[in-house]
Amino acid sequence: MTTITKDMSIGEVLAIDVSTAPIMTEYGMHCMGCPVSQMETLEMGCAVHGTDVDELVERLNLYLTESA
């Protein structure tokens, strides 16, 4: 299993499991289809949207663990 980190791009996370999109949407990341999402890290996205990147990373990893 791949571990999500805050320095991974939004696009990388979606490539690992596209069903993580709703979780990221809850954290304000509504433009996952945008070309910038291929370069923008989770940390950068959370900073722009004023959300906690550590909480998001924890939630994404928990989801991946539970869905494996």
N, CA, C and O atoms as a Tripos MOL2 file, in Angstrom:
@<TRIPOS>MOLECULE
protein
  272   271    68     0     0
PROTEIN
NO_CHARGES

@<TRIPOS>ATOM
      1 N           0.8370   -1.1880    0.0000 N.3       1 MET1
      2 CA          0.0000    0.0000    0.0000 C.3       1 MET1
      3 C           0.8830    1.2530    0.0000 C.2       1 MET1
      4 O           1.8980    1.3090    0.6940 O.2       1 MET1
      5 N           0.4930    2.2260   -0.7640 N.am      2 THR2
      6 CA          1.1840    3.5050   -0.8210 C.3       2 THR2
      7 C           0.7140    4.3830    0.3250 C.2       2 THR2
      8 O          -0.4760    4.4140    0.6380 O.2       2 THR2
      9 N           1.6310    5.0890    0.9480 N.am      3 THR3
     10 CA          1.2890    6.0250    2.0080 C.3       3 THR3
     11 C           1.2440    7.4290    1.4200 C.2       3 THR3
     12 O           2.1840    7.8740    0.7620 O.2       3 THR3
     13 N           0.1450    8.1120    1.6660 N.am      4 ILE4
     14 CA         -0.0230    9.4890    1.2080 C.3       4 ILE4
     15 C           0.7830   10.4070    2.1160 C.2       4 ILE4
     16 O           0.7740   10.2530    3.3370 O.2       4 ILE4
     17 N           1.4800   11.3650    1.5080 N.am      5 THR5
     18 CA          2.2200   12.3700    2.2650 C.3       5 THR5
     19 C           1.7870   13.7560    1.7910 C.2       5 THR5
     20 O           1.2300   13.9060    0.7040 O.2       5 THR5
     21 N           2.0480   14.7560    2.6120 N.am      6 LYS6
     22 CA          1.5830   16.1040    2.2880 C.3       6 LYS6
     23 C           2.3290   16.7190    1.1160 C.2       6 LYS6
     24 O           1.8750   17.7150    0.5540 O.2       6 LYS6
     25 N           3.4710   16.1420    0.7350 N.am      7 ASP7
     26 CA          4.2090   16.6860   -0.4010 C.3       7 ASP7
     27 C           3.8380   16.0260   -1.7290 C.2       7 ASP7
     28 O           4.4300   16.3360   -2.7630 O.2       7 ASP7
     29 N           2.8650   15.1190   -1.7020 N.am      8 MET8
     30 CA          2.3780   14.5030   -2.9400 C.3       8 MET8
     31 C           1.4200   15.4580   -3.6310 C.2       8 MET8
     32 O           0.7010   16.2140   -2.9770 O.2       8 MET8
     33 N           1.4150   15.4180   -4.9510 N.am      9 SER9
     34 CA          0.4800   16.2760   -5.6880 C.3       9 SER9
     35 C          -0.9290   15.6880   -5.5960 C.2       9 SER9
     36 O          -1.1080   14.4920   -5.3680 O.2       9 SER9
     37 N          -1.8970   16.5380   -5.7750 N.am     10 ILE10
     38 CA         -3.2940   16.1070   -5.7870 C.3      10 ILE10
     39 C          -3.4730   15.0660   -6.8910 C.2      10 ILE10
     40 O          -4.1770   14.0730   -6.7070 O.2      10 ILE10
     41 N          -2.8380   15.2960   -8.0280 N.am     11 GLY11
     42 CA         -2.9100   14.3540   -9.1400 C.3      11 GLY11
     43 C          -2.3380   12.9930   -8.7810 C.2      11 GLY11
     44 O          -2.8880   11.9690   -9.1870 O.2      11 GLY11
     45 N          -1.2360   12.9620   -8.0210 N.am     12 GLU12
     46 CA         -0.6500   11.6870   -7.5860 C.3      12 GLU12
     47 C          -1.6210   10.9140   -6.7060 C.2      12 GLU12
     48 O          -1.7770    9.7020   -6.8540 O.2      12 GLU12
     49 N          -2.2690   11.6190   -5.7950 N.am     13 VAL13
     50 CA         -3.2210   10.9670   -4.8960 C.3      13 VAL13
     51 C          -4.3850   10.3870   -5.7010 C.2      13 VAL13
     52 O          -4.8130    9.2590   -5.4550 O.2      13 VAL13
     53 N          -4.8860   11.1440   -6.6450 N.am     14 LEU14
     54 CA         -5.9850   10.6550   -7.4780 C.3      14 LEU14
     55 C          -5.5600    9.4540   -8.3150 C.2      14 LEU14
     56 O          -6.3650    8.5580   -8.5690 O.2      14 LEU14
     57 N          -4.3000    9.4320   -8.7450 N.am     15 ALA15
     58 CA         -3.7990    8.2950   -9.5210 C.3      15 ALA15
     59 C          -3.7220    7.0340   -8.6620 C.2      15 ALA15
     60 O          -3.8990    5.9240   -9.1630 O.2      15 ALA15
     61 N          -3.4590    7.2080   -7.3830 N.am     16 ILE16
     62 CA         -3.4140    6.0660   -6.4640 C.3      16 ILE16
     63 C          -4.8160    5.5000   -6.2790 C.2      16 ILE16
     64 O          -5.0160    4.2860   -6.3360 O.2      16 ILE16
     65 N          -5.7830    6.3820   -6.0570 N.am     17 ASP17
     66 CA         -7.1760    5.9510   -5.8700 C.3      17 ASP17
     67 C          -8.0920    7.1440   -6.1250 C.2      17 ASP17
     68 O          -8.1890    8.0630   -5.3110 O.2      17 ASP17
     69 N          -8.7560    7.1030   -7.2660 N.am     18 VAL18
     70 CA         -9.6300    8.2210   -7.6590 C.3      18 VAL18
     71 C         -10.7840    8.4170   -6.6760 C.2      18 VAL18
     72 O         -11.3540    9.5050   -6.6000 O.2      18 VAL18
     73 N         -11.1260    7.3890   -5.9360 N.am     19 SER19
     74 CA        -12.2330    7.5210   -4.9870 C.3      19 SER19
     75 C         -11.8520    8.3240   -3.7420 C.2      19 SER19
     76 O         -12.6620    8.4610   -2.8250 O.2      19 SER19
     77 N         -10.6290    8.8560   -3.7010 N.am     20 THR20
     78 CA        -10.2460    9.7870   -2.6300 C.3      20 THR20
     79 C         -10.7720   11.1930   -2.9090 C.2      20 THR20
     80 O         -10.7290   12.0570   -2.0340 O.2      20 THR20
     81 N         -11.2640   11.4210   -4.1110 N.am     21 ALA21
     82 CA        -11.7300   12.7570   -4.5090 C.3      21 ALA21
     83 C         -12.7640   13.3480   -3.5470 C.2      21 ALA21
     84 O         -12.6330   14.5140   -3.1760 O.2      21 ALA21
     85 N         -13.7930   12.5890   -3.1250 N.am     22 PRO22
     86 CA        -14.7620   13.1920   -2.2000 C.3      22 PRO22
     87 C         -14.1440   13.6580   -0.8810 C.2      22 PRO22
     88 O         -14.5890   14.6460   -0.2970 O.2      22 PRO22
     89 N         -13.1300   12.9530   -0.4200 N.am     23 ILE23
     90 CA        -12.4640   13.3690    0.8300 C.3      23 ILE23
     91 C         -11.7680   14.6990    0.6090 C.2      23 ILE23
     92 O         -11.8770   15.6070    1.4330 O.2      23 ILE23
     93 N         -11.0500   14.8170   -0.5050 N.am     24 MET24
     94 CA        -10.3600   16.0790   -0.7850 C.3      24 MET24
     95 C         -11.3560   17.2090   -1.0070 C.2      24 MET24
     96 O         -11.0840   18.3530   -0.6420 O.2      24 MET24
     97 N         -12.4940   16.9060   -1.5950 N.am     25 THR25
     98 CA        -13.5380   17.9120   -1.7940 C.3      25 THR25
     99 C         -14.0220   18.4640   -0.4510 C.2      25 THR25
    100 O         -14.2890   19.6590   -0.3230 O.2      25 THR25
    101 N         -14.1300   17.5900    0.5390 N.am     26 GLU26
    102 CA        -14.5390   18.0330    1.8780 C.3      26 GLU26
    103 C         -13.5480   19.0400    2.4640 C.2      26 GLU26
    104 O         -13.9070   19.8410    3.3270 O.2      26 GLU26
    105 N         -12.3190   18.9970    1.9960 N.am     27 TYR27
    106 CA        -11.2770   19.9020    2.4790 C.3      27 TYR27
    107 C         -11.0850   21.0970    1.5530 C.2      27 TYR27
    108 O         -10.0490   21.7610    1.5980 O.2      27 TYR27
    109 N         -12.0740   21.3680    0.7200 N.am     28 GLY28
    110 CA        -12.0770   22.5720   -0.0990 C.3      28 GLY28
    111 C         -11.4450   22.4370   -1.4660 C.2      28 GLY28
    112 O         -11.4050   23.4070   -2.2230 O.2      28 GLY28
    113 N         -10.9550   21.2630   -1.8000 N.am     29 MET29
    114 CA        -10.2910   21.0710   -3.0930 C.3      29 MET29
    115 C         -11.3180   20.6300   -4.1320 C.2      29 MET29
    116 O         -11.5210   19.4390   -4.3680 O.2      29 MET29
    117 N         -11.9540   21.6190   -4.7420 N.am     30 HIS30
    118 CA        -13.0360   21.3450   -5.6880 C.3      30 HIS30
    119 C         -12.5750   21.3180   -7.1350 C.2      30 HIS30
    120 O         -13.3690   21.0020   -8.0210 O.2      30 HIS30
    121 N         -11.3270   21.6360   -7.3960 N.am     31 CYS31
    122 CA        -10.8620   21.7510   -8.7800 C.3      31 CYS31
    123 C          -9.8480   20.6610   -9.1170 C.2      31 CYS31
    124 O          -8.7890   20.9530   -9.6720 O.2      31 CYS31
    125 N         -10.1590   19.4230   -8.7900 N.am     32 MET32
    126 CA         -9.2200   18.3290   -9.0040 C.3      32 MET32
    127 C          -8.9700   18.0370  -10.4740 C.2      32 MET32
    128 O          -7.9530   17.4280  -10.8050 O.2      32 MET32
    129 N          -9.8620   18.4490  -11.3640 N.am     33 GLY33
    130 CA         -9.6520   18.2550  -12.7800 C.3      33 GLY33
    131 C          -8.7940   19.3450  -13.4020 C.2      33 GLY33
    132 O          -8.4050   19.2510  -14.5670 O.2      33 GLY33
    133 N          -8.5050   20.3610  -12.6350 N.am     34 CYS34
    134 CA         -7.7100   21.5080  -13.0980 C.3      34 CYS34
    135 C          -6.2630   21.0660  -13.3460 C.2      34 CYS34
    136 O          -5.7260   20.2650  -12.5800 O.2      34 CYS34
    137 N          -5.6330   21.5740  -14.3960 N.am     35 PRO35
    138 CA         -4.2380   21.2050  -14.6640 C.3      35 PRO35
    139 C          -3.2910   21.5110  -13.5020 C.2      35 PRO35
    140 O          -2.2820   20.8270  -13.3350 O.2      35 PRO35
    141 N          -3.5980   22.5100  -12.7130 N.am     36 VAL36
    142 CA         -2.7430   22.8610  -11.5700 C.3      36 VAL36
    143 C          -2.7000   21.7180  -10.5560 C.2      36 VAL36
    144 O          -1.6980   21.5550   -9.8590 O.2      36 VAL36
    145 N          -3.7630   20.9310  -10.4620 N.am     37 SER37
    146 CA         -3.8050   19.8440   -9.4800 C.3      37 SER37
    147 C          -2.7420   18.7870   -9.7560 C.2      37 SER37
    148 O          -2.3970   18.0060   -8.8700 O.2      37 SER37
    149 N          -2.2280   18.7600  -10.9710 N.am     38 GLN38
    150 CA         -1.1580   17.8080  -11.2890 C.3      38 GLN38
    151 C           0.1610   18.2150  -10.6530 C.2      38 GLN38
    152 O           1.0470   17.3810  -10.4670 O.2      38 GLN38
    153 N           0.2950   19.4930  -10.3210 N.am     39 MET39
    154 CA          1.5400   19.9950   -9.7270 C.3      39 MET39
    155 C           1.3660   20.4290   -8.2780 C.2      39 MET39
    156 O           2.3190   20.3720   -7.5010 O.2      39 MET39
    157 N           0.1720   20.8590   -7.9030 N.am     40 GLU40
    158 CA         -0.0650   21.3910   -6.5620 C.3      40 GLU40
    159 C          -0.0570   20.2530   -5.5400 C.2      40 GLU40
    160 O          -0.7400   19.2450   -5.7180 O.2      40 GLU40
    161 N           0.7120   20.4210   -4.4830 N.am     41 THR41
    162 CA          0.7680   19.3990   -3.4450 C.3      41 THR41
    163 C          -0.4540   19.5160   -2.5280 C.2      41 THR41
    164 O          -1.1560   20.5270   -2.5260 O.2      41 THR41
    165 N          -0.6840   18.4680   -1.7580 N.am     42 LEU42
    166 CA         -1.7610   18.5200   -0.7690 C.3      42 LEU42
    167 C          -1.5250   19.6790    0.1910 C.2      42 LEU42
    168 O          -2.4620   20.3850    0.5650 O.2      42 LEU42
    169 N          -0.2750   19.8700    0.5860 N.am     43 GLU43
    170 CA          0.0500   20.9510    1.5160 C.3      43 GLU43
    171 C          -0.2860   22.3130    0.9100 C.2      43 GLU43
    172 O          -0.8450   23.1740    1.5880 O.2      43 GLU43
    173 N           0.0510   22.5050   -0.3570 N.am     44 MET44
    174 CA         -0.2510   23.7740   -1.0260 C.3      44 MET44
    175 C          -1.7610   23.9680   -1.1400 C.2      44 MET44
    176 O          -2.2690   25.0620   -0.8940 O.2      44 MET44
    177 N          -2.4710   22.9190   -1.5100 N.am     45 GLY45
    178 CA         -3.9280   23.0050   -1.6470 C.3      45 GLY45
    179 C          -4.6020   23.3440   -0.3330 C.2      45 GLY45
    180 O          -5.5130   24.1700   -0.2840 O.2      45 GLY45
    181 N          -4.1480   22.7030    0.7250 N.am     46 CYS46
    182 CA         -4.7260   22.9860    2.0440 C.3      46 CYS46
    183 C          -4.4150   24.4090    2.4880 C.2      46 CYS46
    184 O          -5.2580   25.0690    3.0960 O.2      46 CYS46
    185 N          -3.2130   24.8830    2.1870 N.am     47 ALA47
    186 CA         -2.8450   26.2500    2.5670 C.3      47 ALA47
    187 C          -3.7540   27.2550    1.8600 C.2      47 ALA47
    188 O          -4.2110   28.2230    2.4690 O.2      47 ALA47
    189 N          -4.0110   27.0210    0.5800 N.am     48 VAL48
    190 CA         -4.8710   27.9270   -0.1930 C.3      48 VAL48
    191 C          -6.2990   27.9160    0.3420 C.2      48 VAL48
    192 O          -6.9670   28.9490    0.3810 O.2      48 VAL48
    193 N          -6.7590   26.7280    0.7550 N.am     49 HIS49
    194 CA         -8.1480   26.5900    1.1950 C.3      49 HIS49
    195 C          -8.3190   26.6880    2.7160 C.2      49 HIS49
    196 O          -9.4290   26.5270    3.2250 O.2      49 HIS49
    197 N          -7.2270   26.9500    3.4390 N.am     50 GLY50
    198 CA         -7.3130   27.1520    4.8850 C.3      50 GLY50
    199 C          -7.7200   25.9100    5.6550 C.2      50 GLY50
    200 O          -8.4560   25.9950    6.6390 O.2      50 GLY50
    201 N          -7.2380   24.7440    5.2060 N.am     51 THR51
    202 CA         -7.5660   23.4980    5.8970 C.3      51 THR51
    203 C          -6.3000   22.8320    6.4060 C.2      51 THR51
    204 O          -5.1950   23.1780    5.9880 O.2      51 THR51
    205 N          -6.4650   21.8840    7.3000 N.am     52 ASP52
    206 CA         -5.3560   21.2110    7.9800 C.3      52 ASP52
    207 C          -4.8350   20.0500    7.1340 C.2      52 ASP52
    208 O          -5.5240   19.0440    6.9690 O.2      52 ASP52
    209 N          -3.6260   20.1870    6.6000 N.am     53 VAL53
    210 CA         -3.0580   19.1550    5.7340 C.3      53 VAL53
    211 C          -2.7860   17.8630    6.4910 C.2      53 VAL53
    212 O          -2.9670   16.7790    5.9370 O.2      53 VAL53
    213 N          -2.3580   17.9530    7.7390 N.am     54 ASP54
    214 CA         -2.0730   16.7390    8.5000 C.3      54 ASP54
    215 C          -3.3470   15.9270    8.7260 C.2      54 ASP54
    216 O          -3.3340   14.6980    8.6570 O.2      54 ASP54
    217 N          -4.4290   16.6220    8.9920 N.am     55 GLU55
    218 CA         -5.7260   15.9530    9.1680 C.3      55 GLU55
    219 C          -6.1610   15.2810    7.8630 C.2      55 GLU55
    220 O          -6.6440   14.1490    7.8750 O.2      55 GLU55
    221 N          -5.9890   15.9760    6.7460 N.am     56 LEU56
    222 CA         -6.3560   15.4170    5.4480 C.3      56 LEU56
    223 C          -5.5140   14.1860    5.1350 C.2      56 LEU56
    224 O          -6.0600   13.1640    4.7190 O.2      56 LEU56
    225 N          -4.2120   14.2560    5.3230 N.am     57 VAL57
    226 CA         -3.3210   13.1290    5.0500 C.3      57 VAL57
    227 C          -3.7090   11.9250    5.9060 C.2      57 VAL57
    228 O          -3.7560   10.7960    5.4190 O.2      57 VAL57
    229 N          -3.9830   12.1730    7.1670 N.am     58 GLU58
    230 CA         -4.3970   11.0930    8.0660 C.3      58 GLU58
    231 C          -5.6960   10.4450    7.5640 C.2      58 GLU58
    232 O          -5.8280    9.2220    7.5410 O.2      58 GLU58
    233 N          -6.6190   11.2720    7.1760 N.am     59 ARG59
    234 CA         -7.9130   10.7680    6.6870 C.3      59 ARG59
    235 C          -7.7520    9.9760    5.3950 C.2      59 ARG59
    236 O          -8.3670    8.9220    5.2370 O.2      59 ARG59
    237 N          -6.9330   10.4690    4.4710 N.am     60 LEU60
    238 CA         -6.7020    9.7530    3.2090 C.3      60 LEU60
    239 C          -6.0430    8.4010    3.4610 C.2      60 LEU60
    240 O          -6.4430    7.3940    2.8750 O.2      60 LEU60
    241 N          -5.0420    8.3750    4.3260 N.am     61 ASN61
    242 CA         -4.3640    7.1110    4.6240 C.3      61 ASN61
    243 C          -5.2820    6.1250    5.3330 C.2      61 ASN61
    244 O          -5.2140    4.9220    5.0800 O.2      61 ASN61
    245 N          -6.1290    6.6170    6.2070 N.am     62 LEU62
    246 CA         -7.1020    5.7620    6.8680 C.3      62 LEU62
    247 C          -8.0560    5.1630    5.8470 C.2      62 LEU62
    248 O          -8.3670    3.9730    5.8970 O.2      62 LEU62
    249 N          -8.5160    5.9920    4.9220 N.am     63 TYR63
    250 CA         -9.4080    5.5100    3.8640 C.3      63 TYR63
    251 C          -8.7280    4.4150    3.0410 C.2      63 TYR63
    252 O          -9.3240    3.3680    2.7890 O.2      63 TYR63
    253 N          -7.4960    4.6510    2.6270 N.am     64 LEU64
    254 CA         -6.7870    3.6530    1.8190 C.3      64 LEU64
    255 C          -6.5870    2.3430    2.5750 C.2      64 LEU64
    256 O          -6.6880    1.2610    1.9960 O.2      64 LEU64
    257 N          -6.3040    2.4480    3.8650 N.am     65 THR65
    258 CA         -6.1300    1.2530    4.6950 C.3      65 THR65
    259 C          -7.4400    0.4750    4.8000 C.2      65 THR65
    260 O          -7.4570   -0.7490    4.6660 O.2      65 THR65
    261 N          -8.5260    1.1890    5.0400 N.am     66 GLU66
    262 CA         -9.8300    0.5430    5.2110 C.3      66 GLU66
    263 C         -10.3770   -0.0320    3.9090 C.2      66 GLU66
    264 O         -11.1290   -1.0060    3.9320 O.2      66 GLU66
    265 N         -10.0060    0.5620    2.7730 N.am     67 SER67
    266 CA        -10.5560    0.1010    1.4990 C.3      67 SER67
    267 C          -9.6960   -0.9840    0.8520 C.2      67 SER67
    268 O         -10.0620   -1.5370   -0.1850 O.2      67 SER67
    269 N          -8.5500   -1.2860    1.4700 N.am     68 ALA68
    270 CA         -7.6340   -2.3020    0.8970 C.3      68 ALA68
    271 C          -8.1650   -3.7040    1.0900 C.2      68 ALA68
    272 O          -7.5250   -4.6690    0.6720 O.2      68 ALA68
@<TRIPOS>BOND
     1     1     2 1
     2     2     3 1
     3     3     4 2
     4     3     5 am
     5     5     6 1
     6     6     7 1
     7     7     8 2
     8     7     9 am
     9     9    10 1
    10    10    11 1
    11    11    12 2
    12    11    13 am
    13    13    14 1
    14    14    15 1
    15    15    16 2
    16    15    17 am
    17    17    18 1
    18    18    19 1
    19    19    20 2
    20    19    21 am
    21    21    22 1
    22    22    23 1
    23    23    24 2
    24    23    25 am
    25    25    26 1
    26    26    27 1
    27    27    28 2
    28    27    29 am
    29    29    30 1
    30    30    31 1
    31    31    32 2
    32    31    33 am
    33    33    34 1
    34    34    35 1
    35    35    36 2
    36    35    37 am
    37    37    38 1
    38    38    39 1
    39    39    40 2
    40    39    41 am
    41    41    42 1
    42    42    43 1
    43    43    44 2
    44    43    45 am
    45    45    46 1
    46    46    47 1
    47    47    48 2
    48    47    49 am
    49    49    50 1
    50    50    51 1
    51    51    52 2
    52    51    53 am
    53    53    54 1
    54    54    55 1
    55    55    56 2
    56    55    57 am
    57    57    58 1
    58    58    59 1
    59    59    60 2
    60    59    61 am
    61    61    62 1
    62    62    63 1
    63    63    64 2
    64    63    65 am
    65    65    66 1
    66    66    67 1
    67    67    68 2
    68    67    69 am
    69    69    70 1
    70    70    71 1
    71    71    72 2
    72    71    73 am
    73    73    74 1
    74    74    75 1
    75    75    76 2
    76    75    77 am
    77    77    78 1
    78    78    79 1
    79    79    80 2
    80    79    81 am
    81    81    82 1
    82    82    83 1
    83    83    84 2
    84    83    85 am
    85    85    86 1
    86    86    87 1
    87    87    88 2
    88    87    89 am
    89    89    90 1
    90    90    91 1
    91    91    92 2
    92    91    93 am
    93    93    94 1
    94    94    95 1
    95    95    96 2
    96    95    97 am
    97    97    98 1
    98    98    99 1
    99    99   100 2
   100    99   101 am
   101   101   102 1
   102   102   103 1
   103   103   104 2
   104   103   105 am
   105   105   106 1
   106   106   107 1
   107   107   108 2
   108   107   109 am
   109   109   110 1
   110   110   111 1
   111   111   112 2
   112   111   113 am
   113   113   114 1
   114   114   115 1
   115   115   116 2
   116   115   117 am
   117   117   118 1
   118   118   119 1
   119   119   120 2
   120   119   121 am
   121   121   122 1
   122   122   123 1
   123   123   124 2
   124   123   125 am
   125   125   126 1
   126   126   127 1
   127   127   128 2
   128   127   129 am
   129   129   130 1
   130   130   131 1
   131   131   132 2
   132   131   133 am
   133   133   134 1
   134   134   135 1
   135   135   136 2
   136   135   137 am
   137   137   138 1
   138   138   139 1
   139   139   140 2
   140   139   141 am
   141   141   142 1
   142   142   143 1
   143   143   144 2
   144   143   145 am
   145   145   146 1
   146   146   147 1
   147   147   148 2
   148   147   149 am
   149   149   150 1
   150   150   151 1
   151   151   152 2
   152   151   153 am
   153   153   154 1
   154   154   155 1
   155   155   156 2
   156   155   157 am
   157   157   158 1
   158   158   159 1
   159   159   160 2
   160   159   161 am
   161   161   162 1
   162   162   163 1
   163   163   164 2
   164   163   165 am
   165   165   166 1
   166   166   167 1
   167   167   168 2
   168   167   169 am
   169   169   170 1
   170   170   171 1
   171   171   172 2
   172   171   173 am
   173   173   174 1
   174   174   175 1
   175   175   176 2
   176   175   177 am
   177   177   178 1
   178   178   179 1
   179   179   180 2
   180   179   181 am
   181   181   182 1
   182   182   183 1
   183   183   184 2
   184   183   185 am
   185   185   186 1
   186   186   187 1
   187   187   188 2
   188   187   189 am
   189   189   190 1
   190   190   191 1
   191   191   192 2
   192   191   193 am
   193   193   194 1
   194   194   195 1
   195   195   196 2
   196   195   197 am
   197   197   198 1
   198   198   199 1
   199   199   200 2
   200   199   201 am
   201   201   202 1
   202   202   203 1
   203   203   204 2
   204   203   205 am
   205   205   206 1
   206   206   207 1
   207   207   208 2
   208   207   209 am
   209   209   210 1
   210   210   211 1
   211   211   212 2
   212   211   213 am
   213   213   214 1
   214   214   215 1
   215   215   216 2
   216   215   217 am
   217   217   218 1
   218   218   219 1
   219   219   220 2
   220   219   221 am
   221   221   222 1
   222   222   223 1
   223   223   224 2
   224   223   225 am
   225   225   226 1
   226   226   227 1
   227   227   228 2
   228   227   229 am
   229   229   230 1
   230   230   231 1
   231   231   232 2
   232   231   233 am
   233   233   234 1
   234   234   235 1
   235   235   236 2
   236   235   237 am
   237   237   238 1
   238   238   239 1
   239   239   240 2
   240   239   241 am
   241   241   242 1
   242   242   243 1
   243   243   244 2
   244   243   245 am
   245   245   246 1
   246   246   247 1
   247   247   248 2
   248   247   249 am
   249   249   250 1
   250   250   251 1
   251   251   252 2
   252   251   253 am
   253   253   254 1
   254   254   255 1
   255   255   256 2
   256   255   257 am
   257   257   258 1
   258   258   259 1
   259   259   260 2
   260   259   261 am
   261   261   262 1
   262   262   263 1
   263   263   264 2
   264   263   265 am
   265   265   266 1
   266   266   267 1
   267   267   268 2
   268   267   269 am
   269   269   270 1
   270   270   271 1
   271   271   272 2
@<TRIPOS>SUBSTRUCTURE
     1 MET1         2 RESIDUE 1 A MET
     2 THR2         6 RESIDUE 1 A THR
     3 THR3        10 RESIDUE 1 A THR
     4 ILE4        14 RESIDUE 1 A ILE
     5 THR5        18 RESIDUE 1 A THR
     6 LYS6        22 RESIDUE 1 A LYS
     7 ASP7        26 RESIDUE 1 A ASP
     8 MET8        30 RESIDUE 1 A MET
     9 SER9        34 RESIDUE 1 A SER
    10 ILE10       38 RESIDUE 1 A ILE
    11 GLY11       42 RESIDUE 1 A GLY
    12 GLU12       46 RESIDUE 1 A GLU
    13 VAL13       50 RESIDUE 1 A VAL
    14 LEU14       54 RESIDUE 1 A LEU
    15 ALA15       58 RESIDUE 1 A ALA
    16 ILE16       62 RESIDUE 1 A ILE
    17 ASP17       66 RESIDUE 1 A ASP
    18 VAL18       70 RESIDUE 1 A VAL
    19 SER19       74 RESIDUE 1 A SER
    20 THR20       78 RESIDUE 1 A THR
    21 ALA21       82 RESIDUE 1 A ALA
    22 PRO22       86 RESIDUE 1 A PRO
    23 ILE23       90 RESIDUE 1 A ILE
    24 MET24       94 RESIDUE 1 A MET
    25 THR25       98 RESIDUE 1 A THR
    26 GLU26      102 RESIDUE 1 A GLU
    27 TYR27      106 RESIDUE 1 A TYR
    28 GLY28      110 RESIDUE 1 A GLY
    29 MET29      114 RESIDUE 1 A MET
    30 HIS30      118 RESIDUE 1 A HIS
    31 CYS31      122 RESIDUE 1 A CYS
    32 MET32      126 RESIDUE 1 A MET
    33 GLY33      130 RESIDUE 1 A GLY
    34 CYS34      134 RESIDUE 1 A CYS
    35 PRO35      138 RESIDUE 1 A PRO
    36 VAL36      142 RESIDUE 1 A VAL
    37 SER37      146 RESIDUE 1 A SER
    38 GLN38      150 RESIDUE 1 A GLN
    39 MET39      154 RESIDUE 1 A MET
    40 GLU40      158 RESIDUE 1 A GLU
    41 THR41      162 RESIDUE 1 A THR
    42 LEU42      166 RESIDUE 1 A LEU
    43 GLU43      170 RESIDUE 1 A GLU
    44 MET44      174 RESIDUE 1 A MET
    45 GLY45      178 RESIDUE 1 A GLY
    46 CYS46      182 RESIDUE 1 A CYS
    47 ALA47      186 RESIDUE 1 A ALA
    48 VAL48      190 RESIDUE 1 A VAL
    49 HIS49      194 RESIDUE 1 A HIS
    50 GLY50      198 RESIDUE 1 A GLY
    51 THR51      202 RESIDUE 1 A THR
    52 ASP52      206 RESIDUE 1 A ASP
    53 VAL53      210 RESIDUE 1 A VAL
    54 ASP54      214 RESIDUE 1 A ASP
    55 GLU55      218 RESIDUE 1 A GLU
    56 LEU56      222 RESIDUE 1 A LEU
    57 VAL57      226 RESIDUE 1 A VAL
    58 GLU58      230 RESIDUE 1 A GLU
    59 ARG59      234 RESIDUE 1 A ARG
    60 LEU60      238 RESIDUE 1 A LEU
    61 ASN61      242 RESIDUE 1 A ASN
    62 LEU62      246 RESIDUE 1 A LEU
    63 TYR63      250 RESIDUE 1 A TYR
    64 LEU64      254 RESIDUE 1 A LEU
    65 THR65      258 RESIDUE 1 A THR
    66 GLU66      262 RESIDUE 1 A GLU
    67 SER67      266 RESIDUE 1 A SER
    68 ALA68      270 RESIDUE 1 A ALA
